[in-house]
Structure formats: C-alpha cells, structure tokens
Amino acid sequence: MVPVEPEASDVEFPDAAQRDEHGRVFVGGDLRPGTILTAYRRGLFPMRQGDGQLAWWSPDPRGVLRLADLRVSRSLRQSCSHYDITVDTAFDEVIAGCAERQEGEYHWITEEVRAAYRELHRLGWVHSVEAWTRETSDQPAQLAGGLYGVAIGGAFAGESMFHRARDASKAAFVALVGLLAQGENPADRLVDAQWLTPHLASLGAVDVPASDYATSLEHALTLELPPAFGRAG
C-alpha cells in the first residue's frame, strides 16, 4: 500500500544537535502518528523515561547499518534456510513478542506504544518482518521471531526484534536488508539501529557520528520505499 500521510503535528521539536549527554533531545509531546513521523524525519525516536515522561532521543554516536556491510556468517546462512519469511502478515504478534521482557527488564513497549505503532502500521508506515518455522505433517508453522520498524523513503528505523528459536530474529533482519536492497540506490539506504547492541554489531551495524547519520538520513528520505513497503516516502 502507499503510506497515508497523517494529520500534521503541532509539536515543535528542537534540532537534534541540542541533545544532552544521554542523547535526549526533548521531553513532552504525544504519540500521534503525525508527531511520530515528524520526529523520525528529524532523526528522533520516542521512549519514555524511567519517571514515565515521554522523551525523544537522538544518540551520538548512532547505530547504523549500511546494506553492503551486512555480515552473514556461514552458520547464520544455514539458520536462515530453515525459516520462511513474510512481511506484514503478523504485525500484532510481532510487536507482542517484542514487548515480552524478562522480570526486572525495562518494559518500554507498553500498550500505549503498541497502539501508536499499530496505527502507523495501519497507515502504511510501520512494517513487520516475520520468520516462521517450516510446516510439517505433525506441526503447523510457528512464528519463531521477527522485527518491526518505521520505513520512510530509503531509511528503516528498527524498533525491536525478538526470537523464540535460534537465529530467528537475525533471519528476519537479513531478510529486511534484502528487501531494502530491492529499492533504488541501495548504497544510500540505511537501517537505523538507534543504540548499537552486540546483537546488531554482529550483523555489521556500527556506530557513526550523529552528524554523519543526519546527513545520510536527509538523503535516504528522498528515496522511494522498496517495493515490499510501498512506493511513497
């Protein structure tokens, strides 16, 4: 589907360069679709603070994956061959899986967040990539892992991923990169990893200066979405 532009936001975000030492740019606002999209177009993303206040973040450095830098080991390639990949067929299940946390972990994907991203999914801006186990004669296919994120032009802001079987989230990530590579100018496309984690670093993501990220994002936003995600940015 072609993404539907929501009602414009009246939230005025400061420039991302005004971040504090933690990467926090702004506190306040709301989770309406127009507000969230405005933020992503400016390199910001939302996450509530420990005190419950809604904050908007733009860390420096920024975790980024360039498509050509994807690193797929032999064992991961073998794992990928065991899963079937789909797009946007189980969004609610994926975001629910991502919301699951161990006792004591920070539970940031609240029902409020899930509702906000479900609405953006309905409008065509947020997408899920799912990895399924293969159906057998005595076992139906099972959702083994997946990820979801915001796709605008040639930029994909990864929000979260989960797995219930070995390498399932990584298989979904590898598939995501393949989908993004189907668009124009794949060298200029990027996956925004926000804060770099060892999991994403193992796949080729690196930290870059926030200023470099901002320049890359500005150009990526001018590109068309890949076919799997629609045709308007």
Sequence and secondary structure as in RCSB ss.txt:
>XXXX:A:sequence
MVPVEPEASDVEFPDAAQRDEHGRVFVGGDLRPGTILTAYRRGLFPMRQGDGQLAWWSPDPRGVLRLADLRVSRS
LRQSCSHYDITVDTAFDEVIAGCAERQEGEYHWITEEVRAAYRELHRLGWVHSVEAWTRETSDQPAQLAGGLYGV
AIGGAFAGESMFHRARDASKAAFVALVGLLAQGENPADRLVDAQWLTPHLASLGAVDVPASDYATSLEHALTLEL
PPAFGRAG
>XXXX:A:secstr
               GGG  TTSEEEE     HHHHHHHHHTT EEEE TTS EEEE  SSEEEEEGGG    HH
HHHHHTTEEEEESSSHHHHHHHHH   TTS   S HHHHHHHHHHHHHTSEEEEEEEE  BTTB   EEEEEEEE
EETTEEEEEEEEESSTTHHHHHHHHHHHHHTTSS GGG EEEEES  HHHHTTT EEE HHHHHHHHHHHTTS  
 GGG S  
